[in-house]
Amino acid sequence: MTDDPLIGQQLANFRVDRVLGRGGMGQIYIGQDVKLERPVAIKVIDTRFRANPSYAERFVREARAVATWRHDSIIQIFYADDTDGLYYFVMEYIAGKDLSQILAAHTANHTLLPHGAVLQIGRAIASALDYAHSKGVIHRDVKPSNVMVAEDQRVVLMDFGLALDMQAGSAGEVFGTAHYIAPEQARRSADAVPQSDLYALGVLLYEMLTGAVPFDDPSATSVALQHLTQAPPLPRQINPKLSPQIEAVLLKALSKAPTERYQTGAELIAALEAAMQLAKPGTGSLAQPGPPSAAPPASGPPTSESQPSLPSTLPPLNPEENLVGQYLDAYRIEALLGRGGMANIYRGMDVRLKRNVAIKVIDAPFRTESEYASRFKREAQAIGQLEHPNIVRLYQYGDANGLLYMVMEYIEGVDLYQVLSDINLNPAVWTPRALARLVREVCAALDYAHGKGVIHRDIKPSNIMIDKAGRAVLADFGLALLTEVGTRGEIFGSPHYVAPEQAISSAKVVPQSDLYGIGIILYQMWTGRIPFDDADPLAIAMLHMTEPPRPPRELRPEMSPQLEAVILKTLAKDPADRYPTGAALADALDAALGISSGLSSQELGVGGHEAGSAGQTISQPQIPISQAQTVISQPNRPISQPQAAPANPATSNPPSQPPQRPISQPQPRPISQPVP
């Protein structure tokens, strides 16, 4: 039995199972999202601070701030609420070990982490800190127990904002953990600057490379005074195997004055990598801890305190009326973004976390059919298991007055249709290398999903979003699984992008069916046309099944034979004749374009937990301002209906360049057509 009254309780959709950890201001529990059937971590404000409005306000404010972020090395917040004065927020649960446990195991075995693993962990933390600092947030409590290394080797920095919840002077505390505290922060927490976090990272690197912290004493006060007044022991005195160059990096990171330290995490890691003379990330017990992080993606439209708050008494939801302006639980529906065969997409506002969200609501004709409702829920649960930087995140699944909905991450940017239309207008942005990177990111997302047993079944440009940092994000996972041949005689999928086996039966799809859709996009990128078109969607499906595509070099004679071969292999009629994985397709494309030689996955900006290094910042094409003015999560048009794009003047084109001619876009027509 436990004396914790929260154990066994349910907060909204989240059951509290057991205590995971305790901190200065709150407790963390492991729980279960009972609707999405996924584990979560639940942080609850400690009883000592619940009656103090300033602490409660700070607790919620910091949850809101982090909730708008997207970085693969920063914990993701799904939900926040207060119940009878109990403030809490719900985060992703990271299955793995924290860095303090990993270091303790090495200490027990009298070993040190390999240099490659140190570099990977350091890179992830540095990238996360740079991202947070760009958002105006200083962590103030970087330490091993706040760094998680997941089972898939992803490195995640925890407790962002918690360090801001307590300030020096509030109760006479010097806030921070003594062994990792910067000198200026030891004097007064309010004096912390971004370089204070980098000092703590320097202590972490020192500890990983020597097996000891620079300052230690049973008294935390004594440790803080040593940070203020003493020079750290020379690292090579503790670990003689370290090079003088590595020692110099560590000592600069631990300079007493913030101005004498590295000014950014990227600068610190670049210096450490150069000192280690590692051209590529090293290997070791923590090889490849996680994917590279793109330039910080923008969140949705700016929020402010003037945006809607949750009314004390919600007006009753009327599913038969226009949903815009109504509330689904804590989400205010603000605008319709798109319509599809089974669901509508809305832009909404999470009024508790003050962040924009995308809300998918099952459409009226399907709400009363139990088969569709159960499939909608099943797919929400499947999507909830997908955690990948190139897949749109699912925050919550709910049911309001019989109205089933999913709440997802809101992407500000454009869809791939706009990119295809913009290739001619911005050739310096959408180079072959940039386009190949987008393809690789989508392929990484598909490989990850296929590894989880999920097939997209509706790959097309309107389901691929490009955020303002240039990162590809795959949307509508699982939507294609909601309808099958036999329910209403439909062929599900977008006819211009449907694989031959899927045209016969949606039940026959395999992972390579998704890659066929990528092949259509490749054909479109480099020829300016789609391979098959007709006024009748059924005729298009028949063409996919029976006719070979026109050879791309007939349309683009300057195209290399190697690139043509990649496109045609991706469009093979038999799935067994296509590339077996997205990674294989992306590698072949890079080789055909002549950009793979000497380039690592990280240099090409690969997303995904299975490839790349944690925390590396990759130069991404920035979406031109003229493009990024429209904020969308799904295009404001039928979700599964292709759209026509504006034509561009035709010009001559060098080999392997995207076409300098109008991009042929399929004309709008229904998602599915009855089979006679």
C-alpha positions as CSV (number, residue, x, y, z in Angstrom):
1,M,0.0,0.0,0.0
2,T,1.1,3.6,-0.6
3,D,0.2,6.7,1.5
4,D,0.4,8.9,-1.6
5,P,-3.3,9.9,-2.3
6,L,-2.6,10.5,-6.0
7,I,-1.6,6.9,-6.7
8,G,-4.5,5.2,-8.6
9,Q,-6.3,8.4,-9.3
10,Q,-7.2,9.6,-12.8
11,L,-6.5,13.2,-13.8
12,A,-8.4,13.9,-17.1
13,N,-7.3,11.1,-19.4
14,F,-4.2,10.2,-17.3
15,R,-4.1,7.5,-14.6
16,V,-1.4,8.0,-11.9
17,D,0.4,4.7,-11.3
18,R,3.6,5.3,-9.2
19,V,6.1,7.9,-8.1
20,L,9.0,8.3,-10.6
21,G,11.0,11.0,-8.8
22,R,10.8,14.0,-6.5
23,G,12.2,17.5,-7.0
24,G,12.3,20.9,-5.3
25,M,8.9,22.1,-6.4
26,G,7.1,19.0,-7.7
27,Q,6.8,15.3,-7.9
28,I,6.9,13.2,-11.1
29,Y,4.8,10.1,-11.5
30,I,4.6,7.5,-14.2
31,G,1.1,7.1,-15.5
32,Q,-1.0,5.9,-18.4
33,D,-3.0,7.8,-21.0
34,V,-6.0,5.6,-20.8
35,K,-7.4,6.6,-24.1
36,L,-4.2,6.5,-26.2
37,E,-2.9,3.6,-24.2
38,R,0.6,5.0,-23.9
39,P,2.8,5.7,-20.8
40,V,3.3,9.3,-19.7
41,A,5.1,11.2,-17.1
42,I,3.0,13.5,-14.8
43,K,4.6,16.4,-13.0
44,V,2.5,17.6,-10.0
45,I,3.3,20.8,-8.0
46,D,4.3,19.9,-4.5
47,T,1.8,20.4,-1.6
48,R,4.1,23.0,0.0
49,F,3.6,25.4,-3.0
50,R,0.0,24.8,-4.0
51,A,-1.4,27.5,-1.8
52,N,1.2,30.1,-3.0
53,P,-0.3,31.8,-6.1
54,S,3.1,33.0,-7.4
55,Y,4.6,29.5,-7.5
56,A,1.4,28.0,-9.0
57,E,1.4,30.7,-11.7
58,R,5.1,30.2,-12.4
59,F,4.6,26.4,-12.6
60,V,1.8,26.8,-15.3
61,R,3.6,29.6,-17.1
62,E,6.7,27.5,-17.6
63,A,4.7,24.5,-18.7
64,R,3.1,26.8,-21.4
65,A,6.4,28.1,-22.6
66,V,7.9,24.6,-23.1
67,A,4.7,23.3,-24.6
68,T,5.2,25.4,-27.7
69,W,8.7,24.1,-28.3
70,R,9.8,21.4,-30.7
71,H,13.3,20.0,-30.3
72,D,14.2,16.3,-30.2
73,S,16.4,16.7,-27.2
74,I,13.9,18.6,-25.0
75,I,11.1,16.8,-23.2
76,Q,7.7,17.2,-24.9
77,I,4.6,18.4,-22.9
78,F,1.3,17.0,-24.0
79,Y,-1.3,18.5,-21.5
80,A,-1.6,20.8,-18.5
81,D,-4.5,21.4,-16.1
82,D,-5.4,22.1,-12.5
83,T,-7.9,20.1,-10.5
84,D,-9.1,21.5,-7.2
85,G,-5.8,23.5,-6.9
86,L,-3.7,20.6,-8.0
87,Y,-1.5,21.9,-10.8
88,Y,0.1,19.3,-13.1
89,F,1.3,18.8,-16.6
90,V,1.7,15.6,-18.6
91,M,4.9,14.9,-20.5
92,E,6.2,12.2,-22.8
93,Y,7.6,9.2,-20.8
94,I,11.3,8.5,-21.6
95,A,12.1,4.8,-21.2
96,G,15.8,4.6,-20.4
97,K,18.3,5.8,-17.8
98,D,19.4,9.2,-16.6
99,L,23.0,10.2,-17.1
100,S,23.7,9.9,-13.3
101,Q,22.9,6.2,-13.5
102,I,25.1,5.7,-16.5
103,L,28.0,7.5,-14.9
104,A,27.5,5.5,-11.7
105,A,27.7,2.3,-13.6
106,H,30.9,3.3,-15.3
107,T,32.4,4.4,-11.9
108,A,31.5,1.0,-10.4
109,N,33.3,-0.7,-13.3
110,H,36.3,1.7,-13.2
111,T,35.6,2.8,-16.8
112,L,34.9,6.0,-18.6
113,L,32.4,6.8,-21.3
114,P,34.0,6.6,-24.8
115,H,34.9,9.9,-26.3
116,G,32.3,9.4,-29.1
117,A,29.5,8.9,-26.6
118,V,30.7,12.0,-24.6
119,L,30.5,14.0,-27.8
120,Q,27.1,12.8,-28.7
121,I,25.6,13.5,-25.3
122,G,27.3,16.8,-25.1
123,R,26.1,17.8,-28.6
124,A,22.5,16.9,-27.7
125,I,22.5,19.0,-24.4
126,A,24.3,21.9,-26.1
127,S,21.7,22.0,-29.0
128,A,18.8,21.9,-26.5
129,L,20.4,24.7,-24.4
130,D,21.0,26.9,-27.5
131,Y,17.4,26.3,-28.5
132,A,16.1,27.2,-25.1
133,H,18.3,30.3,-24.9
134,S,17.0,31.4,-28.2
135,K,13.5,31.3,-26.6
136,G,14.7,33.4,-23.7
137,V,14.8,30.6,-21.1
138,I,17.8,29.6,-19.0
139,H,17.7,26.1,-17.5
140,R,19.7,26.8,-14.3
141,D,19.8,23.2,-13.3
142,V,21.8,21.2,-15.9
143,K,23.0,18.1,-14.1
144,P,23.2,14.3,-14.9
145,S,19.9,13.4,-13.3
146,N,18.2,15.9,-15.6
147,V,19.6,14.2,-18.7
148,M,17.8,11.1,-20.0
149,V,19.3,8.6,-22.4
150,A,16.4,6.7,-23.9
151,E,16.5,3.0,-24.9
152,D,16.7,4.1,-28.5
153,Q,19.8,6.3,-27.6
154,R,17.9,9.6,-27.9
155,V,19.3,12.1,-25.4
156,V,16.7,14.4,-23.7
157,L,17.2,17.3,-21.4
158,M,14.5,17.4,-18.7
159,D,13.0,20.0,-16.3
160,F,13.1,23.0,-18.6
161,G,11.5,25.9,-16.7
162,L,11.6,24.2,-13.3
163,A,14.8,26.1,-12.5
164,L,12.9,29.4,-13.1
165,D,10.2,28.4,-10.6
166,M,12.4,29.2,-7.6
167,Q,14.6,32.3,-7.4
168,A,17.2,33.4,-4.9
169,G,15.6,35.4,-2.2
170,S,12.2,33.8,-2.3
171,A,13.1,31.6,0.6
172,G,16.7,32.4,1.1
173,E,17.8,29.7,-1.4
174,V,20.7,29.7,-3.9
175,F,18.9,27.7,-6.5
176,G,20.8,25.1,-8.5
177,T,22.7,21.9,-7.8
178,A,26.0,22.8,-6.0
179,H,28.3,20.5,-8.0
180,Y,27.2,22.0,-11.3
181,I,26.4,25.6,-10.4
182,A,28.1,28.5,-12.2
183,P,29.9,31.1,-10.0
184,E,27.5,33.9,-10.8
185,Q,24.6,31.7,-10.1
186,A,26.1,30.6,-6.8
187,R,26.0,34.2,-5.8
188,R,22.4,34.8,-6.8
189,S,20.2,32.7,-9.1
190,A,18.8,35.8,-10.7
191,D,22.3,36.6,-12.1
192,A,22.3,33.4,-14.3
193,V,22.9,34.0,-18.0
194,P,23.0,31.5,-20.9
195,Q,26.7,30.9,-20.3
196,S,25.7,29.7,-16.7
197,D,24.1,26.7,-18.4
198,L,27.1,26.2,-20.5
199,Y,29.3,26.2,-17.4
200,A,27.1,23.4,-16.0
201,L,27.6,21.5,-19.3
202,G,31.3,22.0,-18.9
203,V,31.1,20.3,-15.5
204,L,29.2,17.5,-17.1
205,L,31.8,17.1,-19.9
206,Y,34.6,17.3,-17.2
207,E,32.9,14.5,-15.2
208,M,32.3,12.3,-18.3
209,L,35.9,12.6,-19.4
210,T,37.7,12.3,-16.0
211,G,35.2,10.4,-13.9
212,A,35.1,13.1,-11.2
213,V,33.5,16.5,-10.7
214,P,35.9,19.4,-10.4
215,F,34.7,20.4,-7.0
216,D,33.4,18.2,-4.2
217,D,32.7,18.4,-0.5
218,P,30.1,17.1,1.9
219,S,28.9,20.7,2.3
220,A,27.0,22.1,-0.6
221,T,27.9,25.6,0.5
222,S,31.6,24.7,0.4
223,V,31.2,23.3,-3.1
224,A,29.5,26.6,-4.2
225,L,32.4,28.6,-2.7
226,Q,34.9,26.5,-4.6
227,H,33.2,27.3,-7.8
228,L,33.4,31.0,-6.9
229,T,37.0,31.1,-5.7
230,Q,39.1,28.0,-6.8
231,A,40.5,27.0,-10.1
232,P,39.4,23.5,-11.2
233,P,41.9,20.7,-10.9
234,L,43.6,20.2,-14.3
235,P,41.7,17.4,-16.1
236,R,44.9,15.6,-17.2
237,Q,46.0,15.3,-13.5
238,I,42.9,13.1,-13.1
239,N,42.9,11.4,-16.5
240,P,46.4,11.5,-18.1
241,K,45.1,10.0,-21.3
242,L,43.3,13.3,-22.2
243,S,45.0,15.5,-24.8
244,P,46.2,19.0,-23.9
245,Q,43.6,20.3,-26.5
246,I,40.7,18.6,-24.7
247,E,41.9,19.9,-21.4
248,A,42.0,23.4,-22.8
249,V,38.4,23.2,-24.0
250,L,37.2,22.0,-20.5
251,L,39.1,24.8,-18.7
252,K,37.7,27.5,-21.0
253,A,34.2,26.1,-20.4
254,L,34.8,26.4,-16.7
255,S,36.1,30.0,-16.7
256,K,34.9,32.1,-13.8
257,A,33.6,35.0,-16.0
258,P,30.8,34.2,-18.3
259,T,32.4,36.4,-21.0
260,E,35.5,34.2,-21.0
261,R,33.5,31.0,-21.7
262,Y,32.1,29.6,-24.9
263,Q,29.2,31.8,-25.8
264,T,27.0,29.1,-27.3
265,G,26.6,25.4,-27.0
266,A,27.4,24.9,-30.7
267,E,30.7,26.8,-30.2
268,L,31.6,24.6,-27.2
269,I,30.9,21.3,-29.0
270,A,32.7,22.4,-32.1
271,A,35.8,23.1,-30.0
272,L,35.5,19.8,-28.2
273,E,35.0,17.9,-31.5
274,A,38.1,19.6,-33.0
275,A,40.1,18.7,-29.9
276,M,39.1,15.1,-30.1
277,Q,40.0,15.2,-33.8
278,L,36.8,13.4,-34.8
279,A,35.7,14.1,-38.3
280,K,32.5,12.1,-37.6
281,P,30.6,11.2,-34.4
282,G,32.4,8.4,-32.5
283,T,31.1,5.1,-31.3
284,G,30.9,3.6,-28.0
285,S,28.4,2.3,-25.4
286,L,26.1,5.2,-26.3
287,A,26.8,5.4,-30.1
288,Q,24.4,7.6,-31.9
289,P,22.3,8.8,-28.9
290,G,19.7,10.5,-31.1
291,P,18.8,12.4,-34.3
292,P,20.2,15.7,-35.4
293,S,18.1,18.7,-34.4
294,A,17.1,21.1,-37.1
295,A,17.2,24.8,-36.7
296,P,14.5,25.7,-34.1
297,P,11.2,25.3,-35.8
298,A,8.8,28.0,-35.3
299,S,5.7,27.4,-33.3
300,G,2.2,28.5,-34.4
301,P,1.0,32.1,-34.5
302,P,2.2,34.1,-31.4
303,T,0.0,33.7,-28.4
304,S,-0.6,36.3,-25.8
305,E,-2.4,36.7,-22.5
306,S,-5.3,38.3,-24.5
307,Q,-6.1,34.9,-26.1
308,P,-9.1,33.0,-24.9
309,S,-9.0,31.5,-21.4
310,L,-11.1,28.5,-20.5
311,P,-14.5,29.7,-19.2
312,S,-15.4,28.6,-15.7
313,T,-18.5,27.0,-17.2
314,L,-18.2,25.7,-20.7
315,P,-21.1,26.2,-23.1
316,P,-22.5,22.8,-24.1
317,L,-21.0,21.5,-27.3
318,N,-23.5,21.1,-30.1
319,P,-22.0,18.7,-32.7
320,E,-24.8,19.5,-35.2
321,E,-23.7,23.2,-35.4
322,N,-20.6,24.8,-36.9
323,L,-17.8,23.8,-34.6
324,V,-15.8,27.0,-35.1
325,G,-16.1,28.9,-31.8
326,Q,-17.0,25.9,-29.7
327,Y,-15.0,24.0,-27.2
328,L,-13.8,20.4,-27.3
329,D,-12.8,20.0,-23.7
330,A,-10.0,22.5,-23.1
331,Y,-9.6,23.3,-26.9
332,R,-11.3,26.2,-28.5
333,I,-11.9,25.6,-32.2
334,E,-10.9,28.7,-34.2
335,A,-10.9,27.9,-37.9
336,L,-11.4,25.2,-40.4
337,L,-8.2,24.2,-42.2
338,G,-9.3,21.3,-44.4
339,R,-11.8,18.6,-45.2
340,G,-11.3,15.0,-45.9
341,G,-13.1,11.8,-46.5
342,M,-13.7,10.9,-42.8
343,A,-12.4,13.9,-40.8
344,N,-12.1,17.6,-40.8
345,I,-9.0,19.5,-39.6
346,Y,-9.4,22.7,-37.5
347,R,-6.9,25.1,-36.0
348,G,-7.6,25.4,-32.3
349,M,-6.2,26.9,-29.1
350,D,-5.2,24.9,-26.1
351,V,-6.5,27.4,-23.6
352,R,-4.5,26.0,-20.7
353,L,-1.1,25.7,-22.4
354,K,-1.8,28.8,-24.6
355,R,-0.5,27.1,-27.7
356,N,-2.0,26.5,-31.1
357,V,-3.0,23.0,-32.0
358,A,-4.5,21.2,-35.0
359,I,-7.7,19.3,-34.2
360,K,-9.0,16.4,-36.3
361,V,-12.7,15.7,-35.8
362,I,-14.5,12.7,-37.3
363,D,-17.0,13.9,-39.8
364,A,-20.7,13.8,-39.3
365,P,-21.7,10.9,-41.6
366,F,-19.3,8.6,-39.6
367,R,-20.0,9.6,-36.0
368,T,-22.8,7.1,-35.4
369,E,-21.1,4.1,-37.0
370,S,-19.3,2.0,-34.4
371,E,-16.9,0.5,-36.9
372,Y,-15.6,3.8,-38.0
373,A,-15.5,5.2,-34.4
374,S,-13.5,2.2,-33.2
375,R,-11.1,2.5,-36.1
376,F,-10.6,6.2,-35.4
377,K,-9.7,5.4,-31.8
378,R,-7.5,2.5,-32.8
379,E,-5.6,4.7,-35.2
380,A,-5.2,7.5,-32.6
381,Q,-3.6,5.0,-30.3
382,A,-1.3,3.8,-33.1
383,I,-0.3,7.4,-33.9
384,G,0.3,8.1,-30.2
385,Q,3.1,5.6,-30.2
386,L,5.0,7.4,-33.0
387,E,7.5,9.9,-31.6
388,H,9.8,11.1,-34.4
389,P,11.0,14.6,-35.3
390,N,9.6,14.2,-38.9
391,I,6.2,13.0,-37.8
392,V,3.5,15.3,-36.5
393,R,2.9,14.8,-32.8
394,L,-0.4,13.6,-31.3
395,Y,-1.1,15.3,-28.0
396,Q,-4.5,13.9,-27.0
397,Y,-7.5,11.8,-28.1
398,G,-10.9,12.6,-26.8
399,D,-14.6,12.2,-27.0
400,A,-16.9,15.2,-26.4
401,N,-20.6,14.6,-26.6
402,G,-20.0,11.7,-28.9
403,L,-17.7,13.7,-31.1
404,L,-14.3,11.9,-31.5
405,Y,-11.3,14.1,-32.0
406,M,-7.5,14.1,-32.0
407,V,-5.4,17.0,-31.0
408,M,-2.1,17.3,-32.8
409,E,0.9,19.5,-33.2
410,Y,0.3,22.7,-35.2
411,I,2.8,23.2,-38.0
412,E,3.5,26.7,-39.3
413,G,4.8,26.6,-42.8
414,V,3.8,25.3,-46.2
415,D,3.0,22.0,-47.7
416,L,5.1,20.2,-50.3
417,Y,2.7,21.4,-53.1
418,Q,3.9,24.9,-52.4
419,V,7.5,23.8,-52.5
420,L,6.9,22.1,-55.9
421,S,5.4,25.3,-57.2
422,D,8.2,27.4,-55.7
423,I,11.2,25.5,-57.1
424,N,11.5,27.8,-60.1
425,L,11.0,31.0,-58.0
426,N,13.6,30.1,-55.4
427,P,16.2,27.9,-57.1
428,A,18.9,29.0,-54.6
429,V,16.7,27.7,-51.8
430,W,15.3,24.5,-53.3
431,T,18.5,23.0,-54.7
432,P,18.8,19.3,-55.5
433,R,20.6,18.9,-52.2
434,A,17.8,20.6,-50.3
435,L,15.1,18.5,-52.1
436,A,17.1,15.3,-51.4
437,R,17.2,16.2,-47.7
438,L,13.5,16.6,-47.6
439,V,13.1,13.2,-49.3
440,R,15.5,11.7,-46.8
441,E,13.6,13.1,-43.8
442,V,10.2,11.8,-45.1
443,C,11.9,8.4,-45.8
444,A,13.2,8.4,-42.3
445,A,9.8,9.0,-40.9
446,L,8.3,6.2,-43.0
447,D,11.0,3.7,-42.0
448,Y,10.3,4.6,-38.3
449,A,6.5,4.2,-38.8
450,H,6.9,0.9,-40.7
451,G,9.1,-0.4,-37.9
452,K,6.2,0.3,-35.6
453,G,3.8,-1.6,-37.9
454,V,2.1,1.5,-39.3
455,I,1.7,2.1,-43.0
456,H,0.7,5.6,-44.1
457,R,-1.2,4.7,-47.3
458,D,-1.7,8.3,-48.4
459,I,1.7,9.8,-49.2
460,K,1.2,13.0,-51.3
461,P,2.5,16.5,-51.2
462,S,-0.4,17.9,-49.2
463,N,0.4,15.5,-46.4
464,I,4.1,16.6,-46.1
465,M,4.5,19.9,-44.3
466,I,7.7,22.0,-44.5
467,D,8.1,24.1,-41.3
468,K,9.6,27.6,-41.3
469,A,13.0,26.1,-40.5
470,G,12.9,23.9,-43.6
471,R,12.2,20.6,-41.9
472,A,9.8,18.1,-43.4
473,V,7.0,16.8,-41.2
474,L,4.8,14.0,-42.3
475,A,1.1,14.5,-41.3
476,D,-2.0,12.3,-41.3
477,F,-0.5,9.1,-40.1
478,G,-3.2,6.5,-39.7
479,L,-5.9,8.4,-41.6
480,A,-5.3,6.1,-44.6
481,L,-6.0,3.1,-42.4
482,L,-9.4,4.4,-41.5
483,T,-11.1,3.2,-44.7
484,E,-10.8,-0.1,-46.4
485,V,-12.1,-1.6,-49.6
486,G,-15.3,-3.5,-48.9
487,T,-16.8,-1.0,-46.4
488,R,-18.4,1.1,-49.1
489,G,-16.7,-0.1,-52.3
490,E,-14.0,2.6,-52.2
491,I,-10.4,2.6,-53.3
492,F,-8.8,4.6,-50.6
493,G,-5.9,6.9,-51.3
494,S,-5.2,9.8,-53.6
495,P,-5.4,8.4,-57.1
496,H,-2.4,10.2,-58.5
497,Y,-0.1,8.8,-55.8
498,V,-1.6,5.3,-55.2
499,A,0.5,2.2,-55.6
500,P,-0.7,-0.5,-57.9
501,E,-1.3,-3.0,-55.1
502,Q,-3.2,-0.4,-53.1
503,A,-5.4,0.4,-56.2
504,I,-6.5,-3.2,-56.2
505,S,-7.2,-3.3,-52.4
506,S,-6.2,-1.0,-49.6
507,A,-5.8,-4.2,-47.5
508,K,-2.9,-5.2,-49.8
509,V,-0.6,-2.3,-48.9
510,V,3.0,-3.0,-47.8
511,P,5.7,-0.5,-46.6
512,Q,6.8,-0.2,-50.3
513,S,3.4,1.2,-51.1
514,D,4.3,4.3,-49.2
515,L,7.7,4.5,-51.1
516,Y,5.8,4.3,-54.4
517,G,4.1,7.6,-53.4
518,I,7.6,9.0,-52.8
519,G,8.5,7.9,-56.3
520,I,5.6,9.9,-57.7
521,I,6.8,12.9,-55.8
522,L,10.4,12.4,-57.2
523,Y,9.0,12.1,-60.7
524,Q,7.1,15.4,-60.1
525,M,10.2,17.1,-58.6
526,W,12.5,16.4,-61.5
527,T,10.2,16.4,-64.5
528,G,7.5,18.9,-63.5
529,R,4.8,16.4,-64.2
530,I,2.9,13.5,-62.6
531,P,3.3,10.2,-64.4
532,F,-0.4,9.3,-64.7
533,D,-3.4,11.6,-65.2
534,D,-6.9,11.3,-66.4
535,A,-10.3,12.9,-65.7
536,D,-11.5,9.7,-64.2
537,P,-9.8,8.6,-60.9
538,L,-10.6,5.0,-61.6
539,A,-8.7,5.3,-64.9
540,I,-5.7,6.8,-63.1
541,A,-5.7,3.8,-60.8
542,M,-5.8,1.5,-63.8
543,L,-2.8,3.3,-65.3
544,H,-0.8,2.8,-62.1
545,M,-1.7,-0.9,-62.3
546,T,-1.0,-1.6,-66.0
547,E,1.0,1.1,-67.7
548,P,4.7,2.0,-67.3
549,P,5.4,5.6,-66.6
550,R,6.9,7.7,-69.4
551,P,10.7,7.6,-69.0
552,P,11.7,10.8,-67.2
553,R,14.5,11.5,-69.7
554,E,12.0,11.8,-72.5
555,L,10.7,14.8,-70.6
556,R,14.1,15.9,-69.3
557,P,16.8,14.8,-71.8
558,E,19.5,16.4,-69.6
559,M,18.6,14.2,-66.6
560,S,21.3,11.7,-65.7
561,P,20.6,8.0,-66.4
562,Q,21.3,7.3,-62.7
563,L,18.6,9.6,-61.5
564,E,16.1,8.2,-64.0
565,A,16.9,4.7,-62.8
566,V,16.2,5.7,-59.2
567,I,12.8,7.2,-60.1
568,L,11.8,4.2,-62.2
569,K,12.9,1.7,-59.6
570,T,10.7,3.5,-57.0
571,L,7.8,3.2,-59.4
572,A,8.1,-0.5,-60.1
573,K,4.7,-2.3,-60.4
574,D,5.8,-5.1,-58.1
575,P,6.6,-3.9,-54.5
576,A,9.5,-6.5,-54.4
577,D,11.2,-4.6,-57.3
578,R,11.2,-1.3,-55.4
579,Y,13.7,-0.1,-52.8
580,P,13.1,-2.2,-49.6
581,T,13.4,0.8,-47.2
582,G,13.2,4.6,-47.3
583,A,16.9,4.7,-46.3
584,A,17.9,2.7,-49.3
585,L,15.8,5.0,-51.5
586,A,17.4,8.1,-50.0
587,D,20.9,6.7,-50.3
588,A,20.3,5.8,-54.0
589,L,18.9,9.3,-54.7
590,D,22.0,11.0,-53.1
591,A,24.3,8.8,-55.1
592,A,22.4,9.6,-58.3
593,L,22.6,13.3,-57.6
594,G,26.3,13.1,-56.8
595,I,25.9,14.5,-53.3
596,S,26.4,11.4,-51.1
597,S,30.1,11.0,-51.5
598,G,31.9,12.2,-48.3
599,L,28.6,13.3,-46.7
600,S,27.3,11.8,-43.5
601,S,23.6,11.5,-42.7
602,Q,24.1,14.3,-40.2
603,E,25.5,16.6,-42.9
604,L,22.5,15.9,-45.0
605,G,20.2,16.8,-42.2
606,V,18.7,13.4,-41.6
607,G,15.8,13.2,-39.1
608,G,14.9,10.2,-37.1
609,H,15.9,8.3,-34.0
610,E,17.8,5.6,-35.9
611,A,20.1,7.9,-37.8
612,G,22.2,10.9,-37.0
613,S,23.6,12.4,-33.9
614,A,21.8,14.1,-31.1
615,G,21.6,17.8,-31.0
616,Q,23.5,18.6,-34.2
617,T,22.2,21.8,-35.8
618,I,21.9,21.4,-39.5
619,S,21.6,24.3,-42.0
620,Q,18.1,24.1,-43.4
621,P,16.6,26.1,-46.2
622,Q,14.6,28.9,-44.7
623,I,11.1,29.2,-46.2
624,P,10.9,32.6,-48.0
625,I,8.8,35.2,-46.1
626,S,6.3,35.3,-49.0
627,Q,5.7,31.6,-48.6
628,A,5.6,31.5,-44.8
629,Q,2.9,34.1,-44.3
630,T,0.1,31.6,-44.4
631,V,0.0,29.5,-41.2
632,I,-1.3,26.0,-41.8
633,S,-1.3,22.7,-40.3
634,Q,-3.3,21.2,-43.1
635,P,-4.0,23.1,-46.3
636,N,-7.3,24.9,-46.4
637,R,-8.6,22.6,-49.1
638,P,-9.9,19.1,-49.2
639,I,-7.3,17.0,-47.3
640,S,-6.9,14.3,-49.8
641,Q,-7.6,16.2,-53.0
642,P,-4.7,17.3,-55.2
643,Q,-4.7,21.0,-56.2
644,A,-3.5,22.8,-59.3
645,A,-0.4,24.9,-58.9
646,P,0.4,28.1,-60.8
647,A,2.6,27.7,-63.8
648,N,6.1,29.1,-64.0
649,P,8.0,30.2,-67.1
650,A,10.0,27.5,-68.7
651,T,13.8,27.9,-68.8
652,S,16.8,25.8,-69.7
653,N,18.0,23.5,-66.9
654,P,21.4,21.9,-66.1
655,P,21.6,18.1,-65.5
656,S,20.0,16.8,-62.3
657,Q,18.4,20.1,-61.4
658,P,14.7,20.3,-60.7
659,P,12.7,21.3,-63.7
660,Q,12.7,25.0,-64.7
661,R,9.2,24.6,-66.2
662,P,5.7,24.5,-64.8
663,I,5.1,21.9,-62.2
664,S,2.2,19.8,-63.3
665,Q,-0.2,19.4,-60.4
666,P,-3.1,17.0,-60.5
667,Q,-6.5,18.6,-60.7
668,P,-8.9,18.3,-57.7
669,R,-11.1,15.3,-57.6
670,P,-12.5,13.1,-54.9
671,I,-10.4,10.9,-52.6
672,S,-12.2,7.8,-53.5
673,Q,-14.6,6.6,-56.1
674,P,-17.2,3.8,-56.0
675,V,-16.1,0.7,-57.7
676,P,-18.7,-0.4,-60.3
